[in-house]
């Protein structure tokens, strides 16, 4: 571990996190580690008894433990106790994060067009491009090879990592974080045929009627943009499409994982979690506080209620009520889906039993 990293005493860490330090509170650490891998200058993340059991395999002198933990029994010299250690890890990891090393100031190779407005202490990395009419809030970091398009507005404290693309008209509140490769404000996937298409026929007839001849697809241009609230995070290689006429909207506090697709005209509420490979079709709505597990999907014009949870790989083809926990394809109540899965696993045995019954009945008829 680099000697240039800052060190913190247990007392300083506890004070910053509003927690309790015990033992040798002057003990200093410069990083965090898993219990079995921790060195003497690291604080071990032994946040529950199962993790703490591995402390003897490492060299940690201090650990993050749960309230009431018998820290001395683990051979530690000190500890920080928390009623919710995983939440405490949020603050602790922020203290220990060395960052990506983005340099201050504007790199000579960056292009900042006339008419772009940069707030105080904005950092612009090599080969970044900021278009005319863009406004970048104070204290923001625009890393190398980032594209900030025409009339983009970013609130203070934005962190736009390498290679991200913010297309024309995107508006974001304070403290936006965009991971490498994400694209915000690309055109929506909107095409239409001169006559009724096979897809429209299939939907109207529930698949009984298709038979439409091949037709050219006419592009519907995206005239809206994307609006993001405060404290939004967008994961690596995720995409948020601009709206057709109105903006696609993502509410404050929403966290979007990597490889997520948010379609045109979608409205995502506040404090929503969209995990990896979630796909939201156009004009769908996600209520405040909803959680969509990895690979889950939402059909177009579908509403997911506030606080609803879609388990991994769940596909919602119709509206989901607020607070409902859903699973499966098509999505159904989690407890129902579990019973269906159990039933499917019993089918081979059921088939054998039915075959045995048929054979027994045949023997009985033959004995008459």
Secondary structure as GFF3:
##gff-version 3
##sequence-region A 1 368
A	DSSP	beta_strand	8	9	.	.	.	ID=ss1
A	DSSP	alpha_helix	10	17	.	.	.	ID=ss2
A	DSSP	beta_strand	20	23	.	.	.	ID=ss3
A	DSSP	beta_strand	28	29	.	.	.	ID=ss4
A	DSSP	beta_strand	31	33	.	.	.	ID=ss5
A	DSSP	three_ten_helix	35	37	.	.	.	ID=ss6
A	DSSP	beta_strand	42	45	.	.	.	ID=ss7
A	DSSP	alpha_helix	49	52	.	.	.	ID=ss8
A	DSSP	three_ten_helix	55	57	.	.	.	ID=ss9
A	DSSP	beta_strand	62	66	.	.	.	ID=ss10
A	DSSP	three_ten_helix	71	74	.	.	.	ID=ss11
A	DSSP	beta_strand	78	82	.	.	.	ID=ss12
A	DSSP	alpha_helix	85	96	.	.	.	ID=ss13
A	DSSP	beta_strand	111	112	.	.	.	ID=ss14
A	DSSP	beta_strand	117	118	.	.	.	ID=ss15
A	DSSP	beta_strand	123	124	.	.	.	ID=ss16
A	DSSP	beta_strand	129	130	.	.	.	ID=ss17
A	DSSP	beta_strand	135	136	.	.	.	ID=ss18
A	DSSP	beta_strand	141	142	.	.	.	ID=ss19
A	DSSP	beta_strand	147	148	.	.	.	ID=ss20
A	DSSP	beta_strand	153	154	.	.	.	ID=ss21
A	DSSP	beta_strand	159	160	.	.	.	ID=ss22
A	DSSP	beta_strand	165	166	.	.	.	ID=ss23
A	DSSP	beta_strand	171	172	.	.	.	ID=ss24
A	DSSP	beta_strand	177	178	.	.	.	ID=ss25
A	DSSP	beta_strand	183	186	.	.	.	ID=ss26
A	DSSP	beta_strand	191	192	.	.	.	ID=ss27
A	DSSP	alpha_helix	198	205	.	.	.	ID=ss28
A	DSSP	beta_strand	218	219	.	.	.	ID=ss29
A	DSSP	beta_strand	226	228	.	.	.	ID=ss30
A	DSSP	beta_strand	233	234	.	.	.	ID=ss31
A	DSSP	beta_strand	239	241	.	.	.	ID=ss32
A	DSSP	beta_strand	248	250	.	.	.	ID=ss33
A	DSSP	beta_strand	255	256	.	.	.	ID=ss34
A	DSSP	beta_strand	261	262	.	.	.	ID=ss35
A	DSSP	beta_strand	267	268	.	.	.	ID=ss36
A	DSSP	beta_strand	273	274	.	.	.	ID=ss37
A	DSSP	beta_strand	279	280	.	.	.	ID=ss38
A	DSSP	beta_strand	285	286	.	.	.	ID=ss39
A	DSSP	beta_strand	291	292	.	.	.	ID=ss40
A	DSSP	beta_strand	297	298	.	.	.	ID=ss41
A	DSSP	beta_strand	303	304	.	.	.	ID=ss42
A	DSSP	beta_strand	309	310	.	.	.	ID=ss43
A	DSSP	beta_strand	315	316	.	.	.	ID=ss44
A	DSSP	beta_strand	325	327	.	.	.	ID=ss45
A	DSSP	beta_strand	332	333	.	.	.	ID=ss46
A	DSSP	alpha_helix	334	366	.	.	.	ID=ss47
###
